[in-house]
Amino acid sequence: MTVSVNRELCYGSGECAFRLPSVFTTADGLGAVVPGREDTGDDPEVRDAAERCPSQAISL
């Protein structure tokens, strides 16, 4: 399952990067998926980070 961050919804809280820096980072002040980690959507920690995103910008 692929994970992505909708940069139009993201307001840059950094919650995803704080919770799971191995998968998420920030770029230009907004959340982003670390290159090469896009196929980690099946990971329970990634699902948890998506559920906790305050702007609901992470999709699986």
ChimeraX attribute file (.defattr): number of C-alpha atoms within 10 A of each C-alpha:
attribute: neighborCount
match mode: 1-to-1
recipient: residues
	/A:1	10
	/A:2	11
	/A:3	21
	/A:4	20
	/A:5	20
	/A:6	15
	/A:7	14
	/A:8	9
	/A:9	14
	/A:10	19
	/A:11	15
	/A:12	19
	/A:13	15
	/A:14	19
	/A:15	19
	/A:16	27
	/A:17	20
	/A:18	13
	/A:19	16
	/A:20	14
	/A:21	14
	/A:22	12
	/A:23	22
	/A:24	25
	/A:25	19
	/A:26	18
	/A:27	12
	/A:28	7
	/A:29	12
	/A:30	18
	/A:31	26
	/A:32	25
	/A:33	22
	/A:34	16
	/A:35	9
	/A:36	8
	/A:37	14
	/A:38	17
	/A:39	14
	/A:40	18
	/A:41	18
	/A:42	12
	/A:43	11
	/A:44	10
	/A:45	14
	/A:46	22
	/A:47	16
	/A:48	13
	/A:49	20
	/A:50	22
	/A:51	15
	/A:52	15
	/A:53	18
	/A:54	17
	/A:55	16
	/A:56	15
	/A:57	21
	/A:58	24
	/A:59	16
	/A:60	15
